[in-house]
Amino acid sequence: MILLDIWSKEHFDVKGDIVVGIPARDVLLVTGSEDTENLVKMRKIAADIFETGAHIITDSLFVFRSGIFQILE
């Protein structure tokens, strides 16, 4: 997430703003803020990995808006 210039529609063709989940150090989930079905799936996957995985980071999702990542409410 540190390389902010890669988080664009050019690199990630998603519906709405880019949403990421990083439940473990070796897992990156990406979808769009307007993709309701995949947001539900992503929340479940992130929670499952966070609960049972190794090297966990967070079960929060983050949305990329105005050049920064914010926790998705």
Secondary structure, 3 states (H helix, E strand, C coil): CCCHHHCCCCCCCCCCCEEEEEEECCEEEEEECCCHHHHHHHHHHHHHHHHHCCCECCCCEEEEECCEEEECC
